[in-house]
Amino acid sequence: MHSHRHGDEIFETKRYQSIWYEIDDVLSSITEGQIIKEFENQQETRKTKLKSISKVLNPLIKAGFRSREWTPESQIFESEEGNTWRLDFSKDLISVEVGFNHGEAMAWNLIKPTLASQITHLQRKTETTAGVVITATQNLKIAGGFDNAIGTFEDYVRHLGALQNIVTIPLVIIGIEAPESFHVEHKTVGIRKIGHIVHTSIGLCVECQS
């Protein structure tokens, strides 16, 4: 984790703690076995095969937030323009962005929670006071078969240095580390790279990990 403007300390206070712990619970409840099984199921059923685990990990995270009654696709502003300005999730005082996308989206993912948490001339539909961005570490980017162009945890930390005076709210960047029991290797089929799970733990039992 990387804390911006004392985000980690603020989230441990009574006002934020229960919601902050829900975020931790969403992430810690996802097992490597779940990821493996879902990835392999999709590789069998999808016409367009997966290159990385991003299209598996993202839905698992989002399902976790929905099951804990976080509001998905939270519109920040009341006006029609608000349809453009949406958070991935929000609940009470915290905005959440899930960022496994292209590096060009990093500044956008940092600014949206800021807009939801500061006074503007537009009337807000979602009002929070702090933010969380969930992303991949460089290690996960490599092990998970992600595209080279995605923004990583390390990249977000560097961006925050440049945006210090723009991101004016308490915020925590959470980087998901690489799995211990597998990694993704690519095979080229035609012009496409297709991801394949390679187990790295002796005696891994996928059923036991689910």
C-alpha positions in Angstrom: 0.0 0.0 0.0 1.0 3.6 -0.6 -0.6 6.3 1.5 -1.3 9.8 0.2 -2.1 12.6 2.6 -2.2 10.2 5.6 -4.9 8.0 4.0 -3.8 4.9 5.9 -4.0 6.6 9.2 -7.4 8.2 8.5 -8.9 4.9 7.4 -8.1 3.4 10.7 -10.2 6.0 12.5 -13.7 5.1 13.7 -15.4 7.1 11.0 -13.8 5.1 8.2 -12.6 1.8 9.7 -15.6 -0.5 8.9 -15.7 0.5 5.2 -11.9 0.3 4.9 -12.0 -3.2 6.3 -14.6 -4.2 3.7 -12.2 -3.3 1.0 -9.6 -5.5 2.6 -12.1 -8.3 2.9 -13.1 -8.0 -0.8 -9.4 -8.5 -1.9 -8.4 -11.1 0.7 -11.4 -13.3 0.0 -10.3 -13.9 -3.6 -8.2 -17.1 -3.8 -5.6 -18.1 -6.4 -7.7 -21.2 -7.0 -10.7 -19.1 -8.0 -8.6 -17.1 -10.5 -7.1 -20.3 -12.0 -10.5 -22.0 -12.4 -12.2 -19.0 -13.8 -9.4 -18.3 -16.2 -9.3 -21.9 -17.5 -13.1 -22.0 -17.8 -13.1 -18.8 -19.9 -10.3 -20.1 -22.1 -12.5 -23.2 -22.9 -15.7 -21.2 -23.5 -14.6 -17.8 -25.0 -14.2 -17.4 -28.7 -11.6 -14.7 -28.1 -9.1 -16.2 -25.7 -7.6 -14.3 -22.8 -4.1 -13.0 -22.7 -3.9 -12.1 -19.0 -5.9 -12.7 -15.8 -7.2 -9.1 -15.9 -10.6 -10.1 -17.2 -10.9 -12.6 -14.4 -9.5 -10.6 -11.5 -11.5 -7.5 -12.4 -15.0 -9.2 -12.2 -14.0 -11.1 -9.0 -13.2 -7.8 -7.3 -16.3 -6.1 -8.6 -18.5 -9.0 -7.5 -17.0 -8.7 -4.0 -17.9 -5.0 -3.8 -21.4 -5.6 -5.1 -22.0 -8.4 -2.6 -21.1 -5.9 0.2 -23.6 -3.4 -1.2 -21.2 -0.9 -2.6 -22.7 1.3 -5.3 -21.3 0.5 -8.8 -20.7 3.1 -11.5 -21.4 5.9 -9.0 -22.3 9.1 -10.9 -20.3 11.9 -9.4 -22.4 14.9 -10.6 -26.2 15.4 -10.8 -26.0 17.1 -14.3 -26.0 15.3 -17.6 -22.3 15.8 -17.7 -22.2 13.5 -14.7 -22.7 10.5 -17.0 -19.0 11.0 -18.0 -17.8 11.3 -14.5 -18.3 8.0 -12.8 -16.5 6.1 -10.0 -16.1 2.3 -10.2 -17.6 2.0 -6.6 -18.5 4.2 -3.7 -19.9 3.6 -0.2 -20.5 6.2 2.5 -17.2 8.2 2.6 -14.9 6.3 0.3 -14.5 6.2 -3.5 -12.9 3.2 -5.2 -11.3 2.9 -8.6 -10.2 -0.5 -9.9 -7.3 0.3 -12.3 -6.0 -2.6 -14.5 -6.2 -0.4 -17.6 -3.8 1.5 -19.8 -1.3 3.8 -18.2 -3.0 6.8 -19.8 -6.0 6.3 -17.4 -3.9 6.7 -14.2 -4.4 10.4 -13.8 -8.1 10.0 -14.5 -8.4 7.3 -11.9 -6.7 9.6 -9.3 -8.7 12.7 -10.2 -12.2 11.1 -10.1 -12.1 10.3 -6.4 -10.8 13.8 -5.8 -13.8 15.3 -7.7 -16.2 13.2 -5.6 -14.5 14.5 -2.4 -14.1 18.2 -2.9 -16.4 21.2 -3.4 -17.0 22.2 -7.1 -19.5 24.5 -8.8 -21.4 21.4 -10.0 -23.9 19.7 -7.7 -22.6 16.3 -6.7 -24.6 13.1 -6.7 -21.9 11.1 -4.9 -20.1 12.8 -2.0 -17.1 11.0 -0.5 -14.2 12.4 1.5 -11.4 9.9 0.6 -10.3 7.5 -2.1 -8.8 4.1 -2.8 -7.2 2.9 -6.1 -6.7 -0.9 -6.6 -4.2 -1.9 -9.2 -1.5 -4.4 -10.1 2.1 -4.3 -8.9 4.9 -4.7 -11.5 5.3 -8.3 -10.3 1.6 -9.1 -11.0 1.8 -7.4 -14.3 4.6 -9.8 -15.3 3.2 -13.0 -13.7 -0.4 -12.4 -14.7 0.4 -11.9 -18.4 -0.8 -8.2 -18.4 -0.1 -5.9 -21.4 3.0 -3.9 -21.1 1.0 -0.6 -21.4 -1.0 -1.0 -18.2 -0.4 1.3 -15.3 1.1 -0.4 -12.2 1.1 0.3 -8.5 4.7 1.7 -8.9 3.5 4.0 -11.7 0.6 5.3 -9.6 3.0 6.2 -6.8 5.1 8.2 -9.2 2.0 9.9 -10.6 1.0 11.0 -7.1 4.3 12.8 -6.7 3.5 14.9 -9.8 -0.2 15.4 -8.8 0.5 16.2 -5.1 -1.3 19.5 -5.2 -4.1 18.3 -7.4 -5.1 15.1 -5.5 -6.0 17.0 -2.3 -7.8 14.1 -0.5 -6.6 11.3 1.7 -6.0 8.3 -0.7 -4.5 4.9 -0.6 -3.1 3.0 -3.5 -3.4 -0.8 -3.1 -1.1 -2.9 -5.3 -2.0 -6.6 -5.7 1.0 -8.8 -5.7 1.9 -11.7 -8.0 0.3 -15.1 -7.3 2.5 -17.7 -5.5 1.0 -20.8 -7.1 1.0 -20.0 -10.8 1.9 -17.6 -13.5 0.7 -16.9 -17.1 2.8 -17.7 -20.1 2.0 -16.6 -23.6 1.8 -18.7 -26.8 1.4 -17.0 -30.2 -1.6 -18.3 -32.2 -1.7 -16.5 -35.6 -1.2 -12.9 -34.6 -2.6 -13.2 -31.1 -0.9 -14.0 -27.8 -2.9 -16.5 -25.8 -2.4 -16.9 -22.0 -1.8 -20.3 -20.4 -1.7 -21.0 -16.7 1.6 -22.6 -15.5 1.4 -24.1 -12.0 4.4 -23.2 -9.9 3.5 -24.9 -6.6 4.1 -28.6 -6.1 0.9 -30.5 -5.5 -1.4 -27.5 -6.0 -5.0 -28.6 -5.5 -7.2 -26.1 -7.3 -10.3 -27.6 -5.6 -8.7 -27.0 -2.2 -7.8 -23.4 -3.1 -11.4 -22.4 -4.1 
